[in-house]
Structures are given as structure tokens and as C-alpha cells.
Amino acid sequence: MVSESRCNEMRWIHILQEPAWKPIPVTLLHSNVMESIKRKLARLADRTKINSQRLVRIVNGKGKTGYTASSDVEPTMPQLPIEVWENVIDHLWDDDRALRRCILVCRTWYPPSRFHLYTRITIRSVKDVKAYAKMLKQTPELSERAHDMTIVGDWGTDRSALSTAAILLARKLPRLEQLHIEYSDWNPWTMHSDIFLLLPAFSSISCLDLRDVTFPSITVFGHLVCALPGLVELKCFDLKFTHDYFHHDTFGPYHNRVNIRSLSLKEDYHETPEKLTDFLAHPCFSSRLQRLIIDDLFHVAESQHQWKCQRLLNAASSSLSELRLSLVYFGQLAHSEVSTADSALSFTHNTSLQSLWLAFPDQLGVFDLDTLYQVLLSITSGQLEEIVILFKWSHSTQINEANWEVKNLLKIYESVRHKEIDNYLSSASFSTLSKVEFALECCDTTRLSHSGVDTVAEEQWKQQLLPLFPRLTERGILSATMREPGYGDNF
């Protein structure tokens, strides 16, 4: 009989001789792993959906960062990766209101939100300028972010914000491209005496947008424009001048330093001083002008049959390639009156014109086509590629009314000038012309579309116009369209 100790010894020998693990079938292992991965992916998808919904609520101001609909069920739910949040915030880059909300969410959201928010700076007072200058000193990397600065004035506020900004921010914003000055009075006693010596430090500014600004004189306005060496685009809306003083020889030395390529004017033509036209037509300013926009307001005649903008057209002459012009109806002019030199708007000197947009505000309900045709017949550019004639229409809510009004909107049948235009624009001189559009812009397309008026009006518009220009239609470049408000902004 084998002793008990011998049995235990043999048992341990047997155990030690067995393999430490038994192989698991490969198919079973693969199946288990795949099932585990599927379960994890399903849970991740559910959590991603919940967190995405939570993010939308937070951005819209309808939720809190510390709470979700599933908090009671799964209080330890993991957060989305920061890359996901940053991607969403990137889509809000131009929404200042949403970005300001995102900044307040948490520390993680603060950097990407601030990254976009500080591309556009708004200054309302000297206090704002000093605060922003202090921020740049503490966080120098923000100086590379500023691309757009707006200085806004208001009644009762400190008017020296621009002067202070020129002193404190000079050479600190190397990528600043656009400067907007709005609702401000340029008072000499609030400006630094060397303001025009400080402004050249902002050499990266390429666009100056002036809106509702009052200058002491046109000379001061001119010095502001000439003080920005990188300026290529100037926008002016409702400028006022305490004095219209301007001396032509003052800006002679700036002839080779001013490089304005684009000019937009939106003025109240009753208040536009003649001296402003003198400055804008000065060779130092107009000799390189390629793009000119004159909207609605700057084109009243110096006499009944002369237009102020003619001086700008002549000054820009062969450098002008793009023109958008609003034409105000002053009554039908006799052909003998408009055929004399300098008595009607003419594009004779604009020999490099490539794009021409003409807009007719619907002020009297009937457009003066003879005036339009006289303007078109003055085109001499052999590089013209497109002509858009925009009629702004704001009448009728009923189909019957629209049918009648559109038919009578243009008194085309009273004029034979359309044949001249058809032959003229179809000639070999306009071989580069690829688009002639008669666009009817309705002020309330939503209301018209609900009543079916827009469809009827557009059909009537096409029936009225297309048969009158058979040669342009045959070339396939003529169109009659119905457009939504703001179509002219596409220029």
C-alpha cells in the first residue's frame, strides 16, 4: 500500500507536468472580441448623441454645462473629446453672441472661443482702448488674431477713442485688415496733434469703412484716407462735413502714395457737397480706381441734366473695370438734350469696363427707358463681359394687379430704342459680352410667393422683355429674372 505522503507527492508531480494554460479556439476568441467591440461602439454612439444634444442646448442658452437629460441615469458619463467641441466652436466663428456664451461655459471652451472672438474688436470708448491694450500686453498672441476693428461713437461718449487707439495700438496689430468708424464726430480738440503721423503705422489696413461720420472739413477726411498706406478699399455712407473746405494742391504730393482700387458711396444726395466730388475726382485718388459703387443717392445732377458721378467716371476713365450705379428717375429727357456733350451720363471714357450693374429704384412706378438706353449706347469698352439692369419693384399683392403692373411697368412699347440696343450690344464690338440680365427685384418675395404673384410676375416679365431683343436672345446671353431683395449686393 502506498503511503499518504507518496500519494501527495505523485499528485503534485502530475499537476506540475500539466500545461499552464489550455488554448482557446480562435473562432471563439474572434467572436467574443467582436461582440465586445460592438457593445462598446453602441454605448459610445449613444453617449455621443446625448452629448451633442447637450452641446446644442448650451450654445443656444437653453442648458447648463453641469446637467444633461441623462444625468440621473448615468451621472459619471464621460465628456466628448475637446476636438469635437473645438470643431463645433469653429462653425460659430462669425457669431459673436454665441462665442461670448461659449467663453463662459468652462475653462476648456475658453481658448477656442476667444480665438475666434478676438478676430473682431469693437471699441466704444477710451476705456475700451486701454483695456484692449492691457490685454494685448498680457496676452501678446492675441495681436495676431485681430483682423477687423470697429470704433463706434455715440452721443455723450468720449469722442477721442480713435486718437487713443492710434497711440496705444500702433504697430501692435500686424494683421488688422478692416477699420470701421461709425456714428462719430471727428472733433479736432479730441484728436492727438500727430494723429496723421501715427496712422501710417497701421500699414496692414486695406479697407476703411466710414458710416455716419462728421468731419470738420473735407481736407481732414482726405488726410485720413491718405494716412493709411495699405488702403485699397474705401466705403462711405452718409458723411457730413462742418466745412466743405478743400484745396486741390494739398494732395498733390500724395499722388504716388494713394492706392485706392475700390470706392463705395452711399450718400444723401441733397447733402453731398460739391467739394467732396472734387476730392474724389482728384488724380491722386481716382487714377487707380478699378471698382466704383454709387448707390441710390450720390447722383443728383448739378443742373437738371448733369450728374455728379459723371466727374468720377471721367476721372477714373480707362482704369475702371467694375461699376454699379443707381439711376434716379428725373423725368424723360428729350433726345436733343441728352445728345449734347456732358449733358447726360456717359461711359465713353471707361474703355476698360468689364462689369456694369445699373439699378433703377421704383420711385414713380414707371421707369424711364430712354434714359437707360442713352446710357447703354454710350458704352465703348471692348472688354465688357456682363450687364445687369436691376429694377426694384415694390407693388401689388394680387395676381391680376401684378399682371397689369408688370406689363405696364416698362413703357417699352412707347420707345423704339430697344432695337438700337439689341443691334448695338450684338455687334462685333461686344464679342466678349456673355451676360445681359434684366432683373426684377421684389421687396417682399415671401408675401408674393405665398399668393402666387411672383410666378405670374416673372412669367409676364419674360414675355415683356425677351421678344424685344431677338439678337441677344439668339446669342443665348439674355435673361429676364425675378430676384430676391439684396440681389444687388452680389456685385
C-alpha positions in Angstrom: 0.0 0.0 0.0 1.3 3.4 -1.0 1.6 5.8 1.9 -0.4 9.0 2.0 2.8 11.1 1.6 3.7 9.2 -1.5 0.2 9.9 -3.0 0.5 13.6 -2.3 3.9 13.7 -4.0 2.6 11.9 -7.1 -0.3 14.4 -7.2 2.0 17.4 -7.3 4.2 15.8 -9.9 1.1 15.3 -12.1 0.0 18.9 -11.6 3.4 20.4 -12.5 3.5 18.3 -15.6 0.2 19.7 -17.0 0.4 22.7 -19.3 -0.1 26.1 -17.6 -3.0 27.1 -20.0 -5.2 25.5 -22.5 -5.5 27.1 -25.9 -8.9 28.7 -26.7 -10.3 28.1 -30.2 -9.5 31.1 -32.5 -13.1 31.3 -33.8 -14.5 31.6 -30.3 -11.9 34.3 -29.4 -12.7 36.3 -32.5 -16.4 36.1 -31.9 -16.1 37.3 -28.3 -13.8 40.3 -29.2 -16.2 41.4 -32.0 -19.2 41.3 -29.7 -17.3 43.3 -27.1 -16.3 46.0 -29.7 -19.9 46.2 -31.0 -21.2 46.8 -27.5 -18.6 49.5 -26.8 -19.4 51.2 -30.1 -23.1 51.2 -29.4 -22.5 52.8 -26.0 -20.2 55.4 -27.5 -22.8 56.3 -30.2 -25.5 56.7 -27.5 -23.2 58.9 -25.4 -22.1 61.0 -28.4 -25.7 61.6 -29.4 -26.6 62.7 -25.8 -23.6 65.0 -25.5 -24.3 66.5 -28.9 -27.8 67.4 -27.8 -26.4 68.8 -24.6 -23.9 71.0 -26.6 -26.7 72.4 -28.8 -28.7 73.3 -25.7 -25.7 75.0 -24.1 -24.8 77.0 -27.2 -28.4 78.2 -27.6 -28.5 79.2 -23.9 -31.1 76.5 -23.0 -29.0 74.2 -20.9 -26.3 74.1 -18.3 -22.8 72.6 -18.5 -23.2 70.5 -15.4 -26.5 68.8 -16.3 -27.8 66.6 -19.0 -31.1 64.8 -19.6 -29.3 61.5 -18.7 -27.5 62.8 -15.5 -29.9 60.9 -13.3 -29.4 57.7 -15.2 -25.6 57.9 -15.7 -24.1 60.7 -13.6 -20.5 59.6 -14.5 -21.0 59.9 -18.3 -17.6 60.7 -19.9 -17.1 64.0 -21.8 -16.6 64.4 -25.5 -13.0 64.9 -26.7 -12.0 68.5 -26.8 -11.5 68.2 -30.6 -15.3 67.7 -31.0 -16.1 70.9 -29.1 -13.5 72.8 -31.0 -14.9 71.7 -34.3 -18.4 72.9 -33.3 -17.0 76.2 -32.0 -15.1 76.7 -35.3 -18.5 76.7 -37.1 -19.6 79.7 -34.9 -16.6 81.8 -35.9 -18.7 84.7 -37.1 -21.4 84.7 -34.4 -20.1 87.0 -31.7 -23.2 86.4 -29.5 -22.8 82.6 -29.5 -19.0 82.9 -28.9 -19.5 85.1 -25.9 -21.7 82.4 -24.4 -19.2 79.7 -25.2 -16.5 81.7 -23.4 -18.5 81.5 -20.2 -19.1 77.7 -20.4 -15.9 76.4 -18.9 -12.1 76.7 -19.0 -11.8 74.2 -21.8 -14.1 76.2 -24.0 -12.5 79.5 -23.3 -9.4 79.3 -25.6 -11.1 78.2 -28.8 -14.0 80.6 -28.3 -11.6 83.5 -27.6 -9.5 82.6 -30.6 -12.4 83.4 -32.9 -14.0 86.2 -30.9 -10.9 88.4 -30.9 -10.7 88.5 -34.7 -13.3 91.3 -34.5 -12.7 94.1 -32.0 -15.4 96.7 -31.1 -14.3 99.9 -29.2 -16.8 102.4 -27.8 -14.7 104.5 -25.5 -11.1 105.3 -24.4 -11.7 102.9 -21.5 -12.2 100.1 -24.1 -9.0 101.0 -25.9 -6.9 100.9 -22.7 -8.5 97.6 -21.6 -7.7 96.1 -25.0 -4.1 97.4 -25.0 -3.7 95.9 -21.5 -5.0 92.6 -22.7 -2.5 92.6 -25.6 0.3 93.2 -23.2 -0.8 90.3 -21.0 -1.6 88.0 -24.0 0.7 89.1 -26.9 -0.5 86.2 -29.1 -3.9 87.9 -29.4 -2.3 90.7 -31.5 -2.0 88.2 -34.4 -5.8 87.5 -34.2 -7.3 90.9 -34.8 -8.4 91.3 -38.4 -11.4 93.7 -38.0 -11.8 96.7 -35.7 -14.9 98.8 -35.2 -14.8 102.1 -33.4 -18.3 103.2 -32.5 -19.2 106.6 -31.2 -22.4 107.8 -29.6 -23.9 111.0 -28.1 -22.5 111.6 -24.6 -19.5 109.3 -25.0 -15.8 110.1 -25.2 -15.0 111.0 -28.8 -11.2 110.5 -28.6 -11.3 106.7 -28.9 -9.8 106.8 -32.4 -6.9 109.1 -31.3 -6.2 106.9 -28.2 -6.3 103.7 -30.4 -3.8 105.3 -32.8 -1.4 106.0 -29.9 -1.8 102.8 -27.9 -2.3 100.2 -30.7 0.2 101.4 -33.3 2.3 98.5 -34.6 0.6 96.1 -32.2 -2.0 94.7 -34.7 0.1 93.4 -37.6 -2.8 91.6 -39.3 -5.6 94.2 -38.9 -7.3 94.5 -42.3 -10.5 96.4 -41.8 -11.2 99.5 -39.9 -14.8 100.6 -39.3 -15.6 104.1 -37.9 -19.3 104.6 -37.1 -21.5 107.3 -35.6 -18.6 109.5 -34.7 -17.7 113.2 -34.8 -14.1 114.0 -35.7 -13.5 117.0 -33.4 -10.0 118.5 -33.6 -9.8 119.1 -29.9 -10.3 115.3 -29.2 -7.6 114.2 -31.7 -3.9 114.0 -31.0 -1.9 116.6 -32.9 0.1 113.9 -34.6 -2.8 111.7 -35.5 -1.9 111.6 -39.2 1.7 110.7 -38.3 0.5 107.8 -36.1 -2.0 106.3 -38.5 0.7 105.1 -41.1 1.8 102.6 -38.5 -1.4 100.6 -39.4 0.0 99.6 -42.7 -1.9 96.4 -42.9 -5.3 98.1 -43.1 -6.7 97.6 -46.6 -10.4 98.6 -46.1 -11.7 101.7 -44.4 -15.5 101.8 -43.8 -16.9 105.2 -42.7 -20.6 105.3 -41.6 -22.4 108.4 -40.2 -19.2 110.2 -39.5 -18.9 114.0 -39.3 -15.6 115.6 -40.3 -14.5 119.2 -39.6 -13.6 119.5 -43.3 -13.1 117.6 -46.5 -9.3 118.2 -46.1 -9.3 116.3 -42.8 -11.3 113.5 -44.4 -8.7 113.4 -47.2 -5.8 113.3 -44.8 -7.4 110.3 -43.0 -7.7 108.4 -46.3 -4.1 109.3 -47.4 -2.6 108.4 -44.0 -3.3 104.7 -44.4 -0.6 103.4 -46.8 -2.1 100.0 -47.4 -5.6 101.2 -48.1 -7.2 99.8 -51.3 -10.9 99.9 -50.5 -12.9 102.9 -49.2 -16.6 102.8 -48.2 -18.5 105.9 -47.3 -22.1 106.1 -46.0 -23.7 109.4 -45.0 -20.7 111.5 -44.4 -21.1 115.1 -43.2 -18.7 118.0 -43.1 -18.8 121.0 -40.9 -17.0 123.0 -43.6 -16.5 121.9 -47.2 -13.1 123.4 -47.4 -10.8 121.6 -49.8 -7.7 122.8 -51.6 -6.8 120.9 -54.8 -3.0 121.4 -54.4 -3.0 120.0 -50.8 -3.0 116.4 -52.0 -0.6 116.7 -55.0 2.3 115.1 -53.0 0.1 112.0 -52.3 -0.2 111.1 -56.0 2.2 108.1 -55.8 1.2 107.1 -52.3 -2.5 106.5 -52.5 -3.6 103.2 -54.0 -7.4 103.2 -53.7 -8.8 100.5 -56.0 -12.4 100.2 -54.8 -14.8 103.1 -53.8 -18.4 102.7 -52.5 -20.5 105.7 -52.0 -23.9 105.8 -50.3 -24.9 109.3 -49.7 -27.9 111.6 -49.2 -27.6 113.5 -52.4 -29.3 116.6 -51.0 -26.4 117.0 -48.6 -23.4 115.9 -50.6 -21.0 118.8 -51.0 -19.6 119.5 -54.4 -16.1 119.8 -52.8 -16.3 116.1 -51.9 -16.6 115.3 -55.6 -13.6 117.5 -56.2 -11.5 115.4 -53.8 -12.7 112.0 -55.1 -12.0 113.1 -58.6 -8.5 114.2 -57.7 -5.9 112.3 -59.7 -4.1 111.2 -56.6 -7.3 109.3 -55.6 -9.1 108.3 -58.8 -6.2 107.4 -61.2 -6.0 103.8 -60.0 -9.7 103.3 -59.3 -10.9 99.9 -60.6 -14.2 99.4 -58.8 -16.9 102.0 -58.2 -20.3 101.6 -56.4 -22.6 104.6 -56.3 -25.9 103.6 -54.6 -29.2 105.4 -54.8 -28.0 108.7 -53.5 -24.9 110.3 -54.9 -26.2 111.0 -58.4 -28.4 114.1 -58.4 -27.5 116.5 -61.2 -25.5 119.7 -60.7 -28.1 121.0 -63.1 -31.3 119.3 -64.2 -29.5 117.2 -66.8 -26.0 116.7 -65.3 -24.9 114.1 -62.8 -22.2 114.5 -60.2 -20.9 111.0 -60.7 -20.0 111.8 -64.3 -16.9 113.6 -62.9 -15.9 110.4 -61.1 -16.4 108.3 -64.2 -14.3 110.6 -66.3 -11.6 110.8 -63.6 -11.3 107.0 -63.3 -11.5 106.8 -67.2 -9.6 103.7 -68.5 -8.7 102.3 -65.1 -12.3 101.5 -64.1 -13.3 97.9 -64.8 -16.4 97.4 -62.5 -19.3 99.8 -62.0 -22.5 99.6 -60.0 -24.7 102.6 -60.3 -28.2 103.5 -59.2 -30.1 105.8 -61.5 -32.8 108.1 -60.2 -35.6 109.0 -62.5 -35.7 112.7 -63.1 -38.3 112.6 -65.9 -37.9 111.7 -69.5 -35.2 113.8 -71.3 -35.5 114.8 -74.9 -33.0 113.2 -77.2 -31.7 116.6 -78.3 -31.0 117.5 -74.7 -29.0 114.3 -73.8 -27.0 114.1 -77.0 -25.0 117.2 -76.2 -21.6 116.8 -74.6 -21.5 116.4 -70.8 -25.3 116.7 -70.5 -26.0 113.0 -69.8 -24.4 110.1 -68.0 -21.8 108.5 -70.4 -19.3 105.7 -70.2 -17.4 106.9 -73.3 -14.1 107.3 -71.3 -14.4 104.0 -69.4 -12.8 101.9 -72.1 -11.8 99.0 -69.8 -15.2 98.4 -68.3 -15.9 94.7 -67.8 -18.9 94.6 -65.4 -21.8 97.0 -65.4 -24.7 97.0 -63.0 -27.4 99.6 -63.3 -30.2 99.8 -60.7 -33.5 101.7 -61.0 -35.3 102.4 -57.7 -39.1 102.2 -58.3 -39.9 105.7 -57.1 -42.6 106.7 -59.6 -43.8 103.3 -60.7 -42.7 103.7 -64.3 -39.1 103.5 -65.4 -37.6 105.9 -67.9 -36.2 103.5 -70.6 -35.0 106.3 -72.9 -32.5 107.4 -70.2 -31.4 103.8 -69.8 -30.9 103.3 -73.5 -28.9 106.5 -73.8 -26.6 105.3 -71.1 -26.1 101.9 -72.7 -25.4 103.4 -76.1 -22.6 105.3 -74.6 -20.6 102.2 -73.8 -17.3 102.0 -75.7 -15.5 99.3 -73.8 -14.5 96.3 -75.9 -13.8 94.2 -72.7 -17.4 94.2 -71.4 -18.4 90.8 -70.0 -21.7 91.4 -68.2 -24.5 93.9 -68.0 -27.1 93.6 -65.2 -30.1 96.0 -65.2 -31.9 95.8 -61.9 -35.4 97.2 -61.4 -36.6 97.5 -57.9 -40.4 96.8 -57.7 -42.5 97.1 -54.6 -46.1 96.9 -55.8 -49.1 94.6 -55.9 -50.2 91.7 -53.8 -52.9 90.3 -56.2 -52.2 88.3 -59.3 -54.4 90.5 -61.5 -52.7 93.6 -60.3 -49.2 92.1 -60.8 -50.1 91.0 -64.3 -51.2 94.5 -65.2 -48.4 96.4 -63.4 -45.5 94.3 -64.7 -46.9 94.7 -68.2 -47.1 98.5 -67.8 -44.0 98.8 -65.6 -41.8 99.4 -68.5 -43.3 101.6 -71.3 -41.2 99.7 -73.8 -43.8 99.8 -76.5 -43.5 103.6 -76.4 -39.8 103.5 -77.3 -38.0 102.1 -80.3 -34.6 102.3 -78.6 -34.6 98.6 -77.7 -33.8 97.8 -81.4 -30.8 100.1 -81.2 -29.6 98.4 -78.0 -30.2 94.9 -79.5 -28.2 95.7 -82.6 -25.5 97.7 -80.7 -24.8 95.0 -78.0 -24.9 92.2 -80.6 -22.2 93.9 -82.7 -18.6 92.6 -83.1 -17.5 95.3 -80.6 -19.1 93.3 -77.8 -17.8 89.9 -78.6 -16.7 89.4 -75.0 -20.2 90.1 -73.7 -21.6 86.9 -72.1 -24.4 88.1 -69.9 -27.2 90.6 -70.3 -29.7 90.3 -67.4 -32.9 92.3 -66.8 -33.6 91.6 -63.1 -36.8 92.5 -61.3 -36.2 92.7 -57.6 -39.3 92.5 -55.4 -39.2 94.0 -51.9 -41.4 91.2 -50.3 -40.8 88.0 -52.1 -42.2 85.9 -49.2 -45.6 87.6 -49.4 -45.7 87.4 -53.2 -44.7 83.8 -53.3 -47.5 82.8 -50.9 -50.1 84.4 -53.2 -48.5 83.1 -56.4 -47.9 86.6 -57.6 -44.1 86.0 -58.1 -44.6 83.3 -60.6 -47.1 85.3 -62.6 -44.9 88.4 -62.4 -41.8 86.5 -63.6 -43.7 85.0 -66.5 -45.0 88.4 -67.5 -41.6 89.9 -67.1 -40.1 87.4 -69.5 -42.9 87.7 -72.0 -42.4 91.5 -72.0 -38.7 91.6 -72.4 -37.2 88.7 -74.3 -39.0 89.2 -77.6 -37.7 92.8 -77.8 -34.0 91.7 -78.0 -34.0 88.8 -80.6 -30.3 89.0 -81.5 -29.2 88.9 -77.8 -31.7 86.1 -77.2 -30.2 84.2 -80.2 -26.7 84.5 -78.8 -28.0 82.9 -75.6 -26.8 85.7 -73.3 -30.1 87.5 -72.5 -32.2 86.6 -69.4 -35.2 88.1 -67.6 -35.3 87.1 -64.0 -37.1 87.7 -60.7 -34.7 88.3 -57.8 -35.0 88.5 -54.0 -34.1 91.6 -52.1 -30.4 92.3 -51.8 -29.5 90.8 -55.2 -27.6 93.9 -56.0 -25.2 93.1 -53.1 -23.9 90.2 -55.2 -21.9 92.7 -57.3 
